[in-house]
Amino acid sequence: MNIRIQVIVAIVIVLALCVIINMIRKKALELRYALAWLLVGFGTLILDLFPDVMMGLAKFMGIEVPSNMLFFLGFCFALIIIFVLTIAVSRMSIRIKNLTQEMALYEKRMKDNERQ
């Protein structure tokens, strides 16, 4: 890979990591969701700085072209993120349902108390 492209990609990755860390610091992004992005950022930075690692990993996995290995890793990461977010949405849905039911019970109690 061309050294100029490596430098540009490294700068972009470092900037993206800085943005993620800043969002965590400002509490705009929860740490548990940001950890995956931080790991991917650091992993991509390592693979950018040391392209032989990607070639060795691709060769070990039996993938002939290292860029195909990168697409495979991206696909796996996307599946993991989708799964984690699905779990979070399911938990939030259950919490919202429970809170709605509790609120309805409190309103009913208040109406019953007003009638008495």
Secondary structure as the mmCIF struct_conf table of DSSP 4:
data_model
#
loop_
_struct_conf.conf_type_id
_struct_conf.id
_struct_conf.beg_label_comp_id
_struct_conf.beg_label_asym_id
_struct_conf.beg_label_seq_id
_struct_conf.end_label_comp_id
_struct_conf.end_label_asym_id
_struct_conf.end_label_seq_id
HELX_RH_AL_P HELX_RH_AL_P1 ILE A 3 ARG A 25
TURN_TY1_P TURN_TY1_P1 LYS A 26 LYS A 27
BEND BEND1 ALA A 28 LEU A 29
HELX_RH_AL_P HELX_RH_AL_P2 LEU A 31 LEU A 49
HELX_RH_AL_P HELX_RH_AL_P3 PRO A 51 MET A 61
TURN_TY1_P TURN_TY1_P2 GLY A 62 GLY A 62
BEND BEND2 GLU A 64 VAL A 65
HELX_RH_AL_P HELX_RH_AL_P4 PRO A 66 ARG A 115
#
